[in-house]
Amino acid sequence: HLIGHYKVGVMYDNSRYNHLYEDINGEPWVLSGLPARRESGQTSLWVIADQMLLRHGPGELNGLILGGYYAYGSGQTSQINHTLVGMLMDTGAAWNRPLDSVGIAVLWANFSRSAILAEEAAATHGLPLPGANFGVPYGIQGHETIYEAYYGFHIMDGLSIKPDFQYVNHVGGTRTFKDAVVLSTAVNIAF
């Protein structure tokens, strides 16, 4: 009656990746100019869960649903090593719009210590900040938090519109820019 999904995953990739901080001698590659040390293997772990708390109708998503997500990636080779997401969503059954949806979410991403050490070493010596998985940063990174709210309007079969509001704290994980507000709208058309 109250649907829930719970998943745990682990992945090990034995490909070789550049270390984000250390060169072939264990020193900061951004300062030595030597090639980055190659790491053999990258580990990822994730936990995903959602649970319906209240049911508002017969459909799979007709109810108040609480969900969450945690992911870990090897910090020596992945720029973001911890990600947390929490969300709450519901359908519009309470206000006679059962095919509408409404939701809020919070996403927190933490940048790895290896990426931060490389950025600090470069900044201290007046060098350009090194890029990694997510491009070149605009400042030394730490964490980023995104707060999101949306409402999905079901217009007719095959057509829905979903305006979305996001407030981004520490844009790109830095304090270089002030916080940002992002407004978007998704239009879904199915034939």
Backbone as CSV, one residue per row, in Angstrom:
resi,resn,N_x,N_y,N_z,CA_x,CA_y,CA_z,C_x,C_y,C_z
1,HIS,0.829,-1.208,0.000,0.000,0.000,0.000,0.866,1.262,0.000
2,LEU,1.884,1.318,0.853,2.826,2.451,0.880,4.147,1.977,0.269
3,ILE,4.340,2.317,-0.987,5.477,1.815,-1.754,6.789,2.448,-1.270
4,GLY,7.833,1.652,-1.228,9.172,2.134,-0.905,10.198,1.412,-1.751
5,HIS,11.275,2.094,-2.052,12.371,1.511,-2.823,13.670,1.787,-2.063
6,TYR,14.506,0.774,-1.940,15.769,0.917,-1.214,16.855,0.229,-2.028
7,LYS,17.901,0.974,-2.377,18.960,0.417,-3.221,20.322,0.828,-2.680
8,VAL,21.260,-0.109,-2.747,22.642,0.134,-2.377,23.496,-0.331,-3.543
9,GLY,24.492,0.452,-3.906,25.354,0.064,-5.007,26.805,0.366,-4.704
10,VAL,27.666,-0.456,-5.249,29.109,-0.259,-5.131,29.703,-0.530,-6.509
11,MET,30.672,0.295,-6.871,31.340,0.099,-8.145,32.840,0.298,-7.950
12,TYR,33.607,-0.539,-8.560,35.053,-0.353,-8.594,35.475,-0.331,-10.050
13,ASP,36.118,0.735,-10.450,36.595,0.910,-11.817,38.115,0.796,-11.762
14,ASN,38.685,-0.216,-12.415,40.135,-0.415,-12.327,40.924,0.358,-13.374
15,SER,40.275,1.305,-14.069,40.996,2.177,-14.995,41.979,3.042,-14.209
16,ARG,42.913,3.627,-14.914,43.897,4.494,-14.243,43.467,5.955,-14.428
17,TYR,43.491,6.706,-13.326,43.089,8.107,-13.315,44.215,8.959,-12.747
18,ASN,44.262,10.219,-13.174,45.222,11.152,-12.592,44.820,11.499,-11.167
19,HIS,45.791,11.487,-10.267,45.573,11.942,-8.896,45.344,13.449,-8.967
20,LEU,44.410,13.959,-8.217,44.079,15.389,-8.291,45.132,16.283,-7.637
21,TYR,45.980,15.722,-6.779,46.952,16.549,-6.053,48.405,16.106,-6.261
22,GLU,48.684,14.825,-6.195,50.070,14.354,-6.161,50.655,14.086,-7.544
23,ASP,51.965,14.435,-7.678,52.687,14.085,-8.891,53.330,12.708,-8.714
24,ILE,54.157,12.302,-9.641,54.759,10.969,-9.594,55.673,10.779,-8.383
25,ASN,56.077,11.885,-7.719,56.918,11.798,-6.524,56.138,12.094,-5.246
26,GLY,54.815,12.257,-5.344,53.999,12.521,-4.161,53.913,13.994,-3.779
27,GLU,54.430,14.878,-4.613,54.382,16.320,-4.369,53.233,16.931,-5.173
28,PRO,52.840,18.186,-4.893,51.752,18.806,-5.666,52.146,18.979,-7.138
29,TRP,51.436,18.332,-8.041,51.780,18.417,-9.459,51.599,19.818,-10.012
30,VAL,50.698,20.616,-9.409,50.497,21.984,-9.913,51.729,22.839,-9.688
31,LEU,52.592,22.465,-8.718,53.809,23.222,-8.431,55.036,22.615,-9.103
32,SER,55.123,21.283,-9.129,56.326,20.635,-9.662,56.375,20.650,-11.185
33,GLY,55.209,20.677,-11.828,55.168,20.588,-13.286,55.334,19.166,-13.791
34,LEU,55.515,18.216,-12.878,55.632,16.812,-13.258,54.238,16.227,-13.491
35,PRO,54.166,15.134,-14.219,52.855,14.518,-14.457,52.200,14.082,-13.143
36,ALA,50.876,14.141,-13.131,50.130,13.666,-11.970,50.339,12.169,-11.806
37,ARG,50.372,11.732,-10.548,50.478,10.303,-10.263,49.223,9.620,-10.792
38,ARG,49.369,8.461,-11.375,48.227,7.709,-11.899,47.720,6.780,-10.801
39,GLU,46.432,6.905,-10.480,45.785,6.044,-9.488,45.130,4.885,-10.224
40,SER,45.395,3.698,-9.786,44.769,2.531,-10.395,43.503,2.217,-9.612
41,GLY,42.373,2.543,-10.192,41.100,2.220,-9.568,40.397,3.414,-8.956
42,GLN,39.095,3.363,-9.042,38.247,4.390,-8.465,37.021,3.691,-7.881
43,THR,36.718,3.988,-6.632,35.596,3.359,-5.946,34.448,4.336,-5.827
44,SER,33.238,3.849,-6.068,32.020,4.631,-5.871,31.047,3.800,-5.041
45,LEU,30.278,4.482,-4.215,29.283,3.846,-3.371,28.059,4.737,-3.372
46,TRP,26.860,4.152,-3.420,25.662,4.966,-3.361,24.549,4.226,-2.634
47,VAL,23.691,5.013,-2.003,22.507,4.510,-1.315,21.350,5.389,-1.760
48,ILE,20.278,4.767,-2.246,19.102,5.496,-2.718,17.886,4.915,-2.008
49,ALA,17.019,5.781,-1.500,15.811,5.302,-0.833,14.670,6.275,-1.076
50,ASP,13.465,5.735,-1.235,12.264,6.561,-1.233,11.160,5.754,-0.563
51,GLN,10.303,6.457,0.147,9.221,5.808,0.869,7.983,6.675,0.814
52,MET,6.865,6.087,0.395,5.593,6.804,0.421,5.121,6.848,1.869
53,LEU,4.795,8.038,2.331,4.343,8.216,3.710,2.820,8.215,3.820
54,LEU,2.156,8.802,2.819,0.695,8.864,2.767,0.253,8.571,1.345
55,ARG,-0.825,7.832,1.186,-1.343,7.541,-0.147,-2.539,8.439,-0.418
56,HIS,-2.596,8.998,-1.688,-3.694,9.872,-2.096,-4.458,9.343,-3.303
57,GLY,-4.191,8.127,-3.730,-4.871,7.591,-4.906,-4.233,6.300,-5.351
58,PRO,-4.745,5.716,-6.438,-4.288,4.396,-6.873,-2.964,4.388,-7.638
59,GLY,-2.545,5.509,-8.189,-1.326,5.536,-8.995,-0.075,5.282,-8.172
60,GLU,0.982,4.819,-8.852,2.233,4.497,-8.156,2.807,5.692,-7.396
61,LEU,2.636,6.907,-7.935,3.190,8.097,-7.291,2.128,8.947,-6.597
62,ASN,0.906,8.455,-6.454,-0.162,9.242,-5.834,-0.028,9.220,-4.318
63,GLY,0.836,10.073,-3.811,1.023,10.154,-2.372,2.213,11.013,-2.015
64,LEU,2.365,11.229,-0.727,3.490,11.996,-0.192,4.686,11.058,-0.093
65,ILE,5.780,11.403,-0.777,6.956,10.529,-0.854,8.180,11.265,-0.312
66,LEU,8.888,10.606,0.566,10.150,11.101,1.117,11.260,10.294,0.468
67,GLY,12.287,10.978,-0.022,13.371,10.273,-0.684,14.727,10.846,-0.309
68,GLY,15.751,10.065,-0.553,17.102,10.518,-0.272,18.126,9.746,-1.080
69,TYR,19.322,10.305,-1.138,20.394,9.739,-1.943,21.712,10.135,-1.302
70,TYR,22.645,9.206,-1.215,24.006,9.512,-0.786,24.946,8.842,-1.776
71,ALA,25.980,9.549,-2.167,26.989,8.967,-3.062,28.378,9.362,-2.589
72,TYR,29.290,8.423,-2.722,30.696,8.643,-2.385,31.530,8.276,-3.597
73,GLY,32.554,9.072,-3.879,33.514,8.771,-4.932,34.919,8.972,-4.392
74,SER,35.867,8.176,-4.837,37.254,8.275,-4.368,37.762,9.712,-4.492
75,GLY,38.116,10.322,-3.398,38.513,11.723,-3.385,39.840,12.033,-4.049
76,GLN,40.690,11.021,-4.255,41.973,11.272,-4.909,41.790,11.526,-6.403
77,THR,40.721,10.993,-6.968,40.528,11.106,-8.414,39.192,11.731,-8.801
78,SER,38.307,11.947,-7.854,37.001,12.547,-8.137,36.888,13.887,-7.420
79,GLN,36.575,14.934,-8.159,36.531,16.280,-7.607,35.477,16.413,-6.494
80,ILE,34.332,15.765,-6.664,33.312,15.745,-5.615,33.329,14.354,-5.016
81,ASN,33.539,14.265,-3.684,33.617,12.922,-3.106,32.423,12.555,-2.233
82,HIS,31.594,13.512,-1.837,30.382,13.199,-1.077,29.222,14.027,-1.627
83,THR,28.084,13.374,-1.850,26.870,14.058,-2.294,25.696,13.531,-1.478
84,LEU,24.888,14.446,-0.971,23.671,14.088,-0.233,22.482,14.801,-0.867
85,VAL,21.372,14.096,-1.028,20.145,14.684,-1.557,18.987,14.223,-0.683
86,GLY,18.114,15.154,-0.337,16.873,14.820,0.357,15.724,15.472,-0.388
87,MET,14.592,14.789,-0.496,13.464,15.367,-1.237,12.145,14.910,-0.629
88,LEU,11.137,15.742,-0.870,9.770,15.449,-0.465,8.888,15.849,-1.632
89,MET,8.027,14.937,-2.100,7.164,15.264,-3.234,5.773,14.689,-3.011
90,ASP,4.824,15.280,-3.691,3.436,14.833,-3.575,2.723,15.122,-4.884
91,THR,1.581,14.518,-5.051,0.729,14.823,-6.197,-0.367,15.779,-5.735
92,GLY,-1.080,16.335,-6.686,-2.087,17.338,-6.370,-3.445,16.790,-6.000
93,ALA,-3.523,15.524,-5.559,-4.814,14.922,-5.220,-5.536,15.724,-4.132
94,ALA,-4.809,16.283,-3.191,-5.430,17.032,-2.086,-6.181,18.259,-2.590
95,TRP,-5.787,18.809,-3.730,-6.473,19.979,-4.287,-7.101,19.648,-5.638
96,ASN,-7.509,18.374,-5.791,-8.229,17.895,-6.981,-7.441,18.039,-8.278
97,ARG,-6.120,17.894,-8.203,-5.244,17.889,-9.384,-4.329,16.673,-9.273
98,PRO,-4.884,15.450,-9.324,-4.099,14.245,-9.040,-2.947,13.977,-10.004
99,LEU,-2.946,14.597,-11.178,-1.852,14.388,-12.125,-0.793,15.485,-12.051
100,ASP,-1.006,16.491,-11.200,0.021,17.501,-10.928,0.998,16.933,-9.898
101,SER,2.151,17.537,-9.800,3.119,17.132,-8.778,3.788,18.366,-8.201
102,VAL,4.193,18.264,-6.954,4.866,19.357,-6.263,5.999,18.745,-5.445
103,GLY,7.109,19.450,-5.340,8.209,18.873,-4.586,9.227,19.889,-4.132
104,ILE,9.968,19.497,-3.118,11.107,20.278,-2.627,12.293,19.322,-2.478
105,ALA,13.480,19.863,-2.609,14.682,19.036,-2.488,15.841,19.886,-2.003
106,VAL,16.797,19.233,-1.380,18.056,19.861,-0.976,19.181,18.952,-1.445
107,LEU,20.171,19.534,-2.117,21.347,18.798,-2.574,22.583,19.434,-1.958
108,TRP,23.453,18.631,-1.382,24.720,19.108,-0.812,25.840,18.305,-1.445
109,ALA,26.840,18.988,-1.979,27.993,18.323,-2.597,29.266,18.844,-1.945
110,ASN,30.151,17.924,-1.573,31.406,18.263,-0.921,32.567,17.959,-1.870
111,PHE,33.453,18.920,-2.033,34.608,18.736,-2.910,35.720,18.031,-2.146
112,SER,36.447,17.168,-2.839,37.433,16.315,-2.182,38.631,17.104,-1.673
113,ARG,39.247,16.557,-0.641,40.418,17.197,-0.036,41.568,17.295,-1.040
114,SER,41.727,16.289,-1.897,42.806,16.333,-2.895,42.596,17.478,-3.876
115,ALA,41.354,17.677,-4.326,41.066,18.790,-5.239,41.324,20.123,-4.546
116,ILE,40.901,20.245,-3.295,41.088,21.492,-2.551,42.569,21.779,-2.324
117,LEU,43.356,20.762,-1.969,44.798,20.958,-1.753,45.480,21.447,-3.027
118,ALA,45.122,20.884,-4.180,45.711,21.321,-5.452,45.332,22.776,-5.747
119,GLU,44.081,23.141,-5.479,43.627,24.519,-5.711,44.336,25.492,-4.769
120,GLU,44.495,25.107,-3.496,45.190,25.970,-2.534,46.654,26.157,-2.910
121,ALA,47.320,25.080,-3.350,48.728,25.174,-3.758,48.872,26.116,-4.952
122,ALA,47.980,25.980,-5.940,48.041,26.855,-7.117,47.780,28.304,-6.731
123,ALA,46.759,28.552,-5.913,46.413,29.927,-5.519,47.534,30.578,-4.714
124,THR,48.160,29.834,-3.831,49.251,30.359,-3.004,50.424,30.822,-3.859
125,HIS,50.638,30.166,-4.979,51.769,30.498,-5.849,51.362,31.295,-7.086
126,GLY,50.147,31.821,-7.102,49.689,32.667,-8.206,49.501,31.933,-9.523
127,LEU,49.263,30.646,-9.451,49.070,29.843,-10.656,47.580,29.662,-10.941
128,PRO,47.217,29.356,-12.188,45.801,29.094,-12.488,45.305,27.874,-11.706
129,LEU,44.065,27.931,-11.284,43.504,26.800,-10.548,43.321,25.612,-11.490
130,PRO,43.661,24.406,-11.023,43.531,23.234,-11.877,42.079,22.793,-12.005
131,GLY,41.727,22.323,-13.167,40.397,21.777,-13.382,40.398,20.279,-13.145
132,ALA,39.212,19.722,-13.034,39.075,18.268,-12.865,37.767,17.839,-13.511
133,ASN,37.048,16.910,-12.895,35.835,16.326,-13.480,34.792,17.369,-13.876
134,PHE,34.709,18.489,-13.163,33.652,19.468,-13.392,34.181,20.787,-13.925
135,GLY,35.300,20.762,-14.607,35.844,21.971,-15.217,36.749,22.750,-14.283
136,VAL,37.173,23.916,-14.752,38.087,24.774,-13.995,37.263,25.618,-13.011
137,PRO,37.587,25.576,-11.727,36.817,26.343,-10.746,37.171,27.832,-10.772
138,TYR,36.267,28.641,-10.236,36.482,30.084,-10.152,37.112,30.499,-8.832
139,GLY,37.321,29.574,-7.959,37.932,29.841,-6.665,38.146,28.513,-5.958
140,ILE,38.761,28.564,-4.795,38.994,27.342,-4.030,37.639,26.796,-3.583
141,GLN,37.442,25.516,-3.820,36.147,24.899,-3.581,36.053,24.282,-2.191
142,GLY,34.838,24.162,-1.718,34.572,23.517,-0.435,33.328,22.661,-0.559
143,HIS,32.173,23.328,-0.600,30.915,22.610,-0.792,29.904,23.530,-1.466
144,GLU,28.868,22.925,-2.015,27.784,23.652,-2.663,26.476,23.054,-2.153
145,THR,25.491,23.916,-1.898,24.169,23.464,-1.476,23.131,24.078,-2.403
146,ILE,22.210,23.245,-2.867,21.134,23.714,-3.745,19.799,23.379,-3.089
147,TYR,18.949,24.387,-2.958,17.594,24.225,-2.440,16.651,24.378,-3.634
148,GLU,15.731,23.443,-3.790,14.905,23.436,-4.994,13.438,23.235,-4.645
149,ALA,12.567,23.891,-5.409,11.119,23.692,-5.301,10.542,23.714,-6.712
150,TYR,9.568,22.843,-6.961,8.954,22.812,-8.289,7.470,22.501,-8.164
151,TYR,6.755,22.831,-9.238,5.356,22.419,-9.370,5.155,21.968,-10.805
152,GLY,4.657,20.764,-10.981,4.410,20.225,-12.310,2.928,20.266,-12.642
153,PHE,2.576,21.034,-13.669,1.188,21.158,-14.110,0.902,20.140,-15.201
154,HIS,-0.084,19.281,-15.003,-0.540,18.377,-16.058,-1.574,19.149,-16.865
155,ILE,-1.247,19.514,-18.085,-2.137,20.311,-18.932,-3.162,19.412,-19.615
156,MET,-2.673,18.346,-20.228,-3.525,17.364,-20.896,-2.665,16.134,-21.145
157,ASP,-3.264,15.029,-21.561,-2.477,13.833,-21.836,-1.375,14.171,-22.831
158,GLY,-0.136,13.876,-22.445,1.010,14.133,-23.312,1.628,15.513,-23.170
159,LEU,1.087,16.363,-22.294,1.649,17.706,-22.134,1.667,18.106,-20.661
160,SER,2.855,18.418,-20.169,3.003,18.941,-18.803,4.070,20.026,-18.794
161,ILE,3.913,20.946,-17.854,4.855,22.057,-17.692,5.276,22.073,-16.235
162,LYS,6.604,22.175,-16.003,7.112,22.143,-14.639,8.055,23.324,-14.379
163,PRO,7.528,24.440,-13.808,8.407,25.523,-13.378,9.237,25.062,-12.167
164,ASP,10.461,25.541,-12.098,11.395,25.098,-11.063,12.137,26.312,-10.503
165,PHE,12.295,26.353,-9.195,13.048,27.400,-8.504,14.202,26.748,-7.772
166,GLN,15.413,27.304,-7.938,16.573,26.811,-7.203,17.317,27.976,-6.570
167,TYR,17.743,27.769,-5.330,18.612,28.718,-4.654,19.933,27.995,-4.436
168,VAL,21.016,28.543,-4.995,22.320,27.889,-4.943,23.221,28.643,-3.971
169,ASN,23.661,27.943,-2.943,24.575,28.486,-1.938,25.981,28.006,-2.265
170,HIS,26.953,28.928,-2.343,28.339,28.633,-2.725,28.390,28.077,-4.149
171,VAL,28.020,28.909,-5.097,27.960,28.513,-6.513,29.296,27.895,-6.941
172,GLY,29.232,26.682,-7.509,30.438,25.989,-7.936,31.325,25.549,-6.791
173,GLY,30.788,25.602,-5.573,31.559,25.195,-4.401,32.494,26.258,-3.881
174,THR,32.411,27.483,-4.401,33.323,28.542,-3.968,32.555,29.694,-3.328
175,ARG,33.288,30.633,-2.802,32.696,31.868,-2.284,33.002,33.044,-3.218
176,THR,33.445,32.729,-4.439,33.806,33.755,-5.408,32.593,34.581,-5.820
177,PHE,31.462,33.913,-6.043,30.239,34.594,-6.447,29.245,34.578,-5.301
178,LYS,28.341,35.547,-5.312,27.264,35.523,-4.337,26.361,34.342,-4.666
179,ASP,25.499,34.001,-3.735,24.544,32.924,-3.985,23.708,33.274,-5.208
180,ALA,23.125,32.264,-5.828,22.396,32.479,-7.072,20.974,31.927,-6.977
181,VAL,20.081,32.560,-7.713,18.720,32.059,-7.894,18.614,31.606,-9.342
182,VAL,18.116,30.385,-9.534,17.961,29.826,-10.869,16.485,29.511,-11.071
183,LEU,15.922,30.055,-12.153,14.538,29.785,-12.509,14.529,29.051,-13.839
184,SER,13.750,27.991,-13.913,13.673,27.254,-15.176,12.280,26.670,-15.319
185,THR,11.980,26.239,-16.515,10.705,25.572,-16.792,10.978,24.432,-17.760
186,ALA,10.467,23.266,-17.419,10.565,22.116,-18.315,9.200,21.888,-18.942
187,VAL,9.199,21.665,-20.242,7.974,21.357,-20.977,8.127,19.937,-21.500
188,ASN,7.224,19.053,-21.105,7.278,17.662,-21.557,6.137,17.410,-22.522
189,ILE,6.490,16.949,-23.714,5.493,16.641,-24.752,5.716,15.179,-25.153
190,ALA,4.677,14.380,-25.045,4.753,12.976,-25.442,3.672,12.697,-26.485
191,PHE,4.060,12.040,-27.560,3.100,11.724,-28.633,2.637,10.300,-28.491
